[in-house]
Amino acid sequence: DTGVSQDPRHKITKRGQNVTFRCDPISEHNRLYWYRQTLGQGPEFLTYFQNEAQLEKSRLLSDRFSAERPKGSFSTLEIQRTEQGDSAMYLCASSLVGGRNEQFFGPGTRLTVL
Amino acid sequence: AQSVTQPDIHITVSEGASLELRCNYSYGATPYLFWYVQSPGQGLQLLLKYFSGDTLVQGIKGFEAEFKRSQSSFNLRKPSVHWSDAAEYFCAVGSSFNTGNQFYFGTGTSLTVIP
């Protein structure tokens, strides 16, 4: 078990460009979450999947954001037409189904939009 | 709606001193509560969690936390801090219903340990 991995770890892009991040959860975990963390703040929920189904999206997830988990394994988070306000750490977490199950977090992808 | 408040943005303690980090939550039912630690450039690591039962829970690295329903608090404690404990600490509340179980995090407390 190698834990949750995220790629890339850092991404610098120019405003208006599209970016895509990948998350590989712990293999037996059927839930996958995306959070955004800005400087001085705690992680804020963006969306989550149970297997391949996207079951909930936060109001923070504007229409420029899209997430997929096509085969119920890895997930991608795409941001189109990036803005400077999108600069943040994007964290992925996975867990088993059930409220008592902790979420295991990946190291995050730090996005800088110039 | 669920929410978490961590009143202390930054705390400085001497190595070997005791530590208490405060966390207050708002939740309509019995909450699931968690403390995570984040070192610079790293993801979040779970220190401990509370679901039910004994209100004093033990975690990793010598940390413990006490759930006090009357005060809506879940404070984190450690009797003797080590220099390696310097990090950002986040309290989180999760849903006790078997739904999405998204976590609501506080804004974090940054811990500095001085020799």
Interface residues (C-beta under 8 A of the other chain):
Chain A: V4 R31 Y33 Y35 G40 Q41 G42 P43 E44 F45 Y48 L55 E56 L91 A93 S95 V97 G98 G99 R100 N101 E102 Q103 F104 F105 G106 P107 G108
Chain B: V4 I9 Y32 F34 Y36 G41 Q42 G43 L44 Q45 L46 K49 F51 F90 A92 G94 S95 S96 F97 N98 T99 G100 N101 Q102 F103 Y104 F105 G106 T107 G108
